[in-house]
Amino acid sequence: MNMIGSRVNRAFPGLFAAAALALATGPARADGHVYPLTSEPYKAECGASCHVAYPPQLLPAASWRKLMAGLDKHFGTDASLDAKTAREIGDYLDAAAGTKKKVAADGAPLRISETRWFRHEHGEELPASVWSNPKVKSPANCEACHTQAAQGDYGERSLRVPR
């Protein structure tokens, strides 16, 4: 380490640790639509086998609890999990759930597309024809437009609306 770096490190001992943590936890974007997914069981059970692992921050904890309690009838599919995995995923979703007024104010919706935030972000900007496009099919198919959704990145830089 050079002399300046050594002085900065002594003056601000947590600075380098904070910078390293920021780099390790994923990209940060100015548009604020990057949601790191830190639960391997959640990514494996929900993201790899069924659909994109939706960012827990986009629904309130009450919604995630309702979803987890009804996995045997999860939108027409039996998505039941063993008790240990269900508990791990439930704890993760509960801890990472959205707390912002825009998310929590909608009660406990079971679909992200039912939140005020989603309607604001998508309804005002997209024509209804987007949802009927065979490449999109429904608002639940985030990956159709958000090319980096599997990595938790819903930012505009990776947005490509199919034609």
TASULMO-V208182 format. One record per run of one state. SS is the DSSP state (~ for helix, > for strand, _ for the rest). FROM is the first residue (numbers start at 1). TO is the last residue. If there is no record, write none. Layout:
ss=SS from=FROM to=TO
ss=SS from=FROM to=TO
This chain:
ss=_ from=1 to=2
ss=~ from=3 to=11
ss=_ from=12 to=14
ss=~ from=15 to=24
ss=_ from=25 to=33
ss=> from=34 to=34
ss=_ from=35 to=39
ss=~ from=40 to=48
ss=_ from=49 to=55
ss=~ from=56 to=58
ss=_ from=59 to=60
ss=~ from=61 to=69
ss=_ from=70 to=70
ss=~ from=71 to=73
ss=> from=74 to=74
ss=_ from=75 to=76
ss=> from=77 to=77
ss=_ from=78 to=82
ss=~ from=83 to=96
ss=_ from=97 to=100
ss=~ from=101 to=104
ss=_ from=105 to=111
ss=~ from=112 to=114
ss=_ from=115 to=115
ss=~ from=116 to=123
ss=_ from=124 to=128
ss=~ from=129 to=132
ss=_ from=133 to=141
ss=~ from=142 to=144
ss=_ from=145 to=145
ss=> from=146 to=146
ss=_ from=147 to=148
ss=~ from=149 to=151
ss=_ from=152 to=152
ss=> from=153 to=153
ss=_ from=154 to=155
ss=~ from=156 to=158
ss=> from=159 to=159
ss=_ from=160 to=163
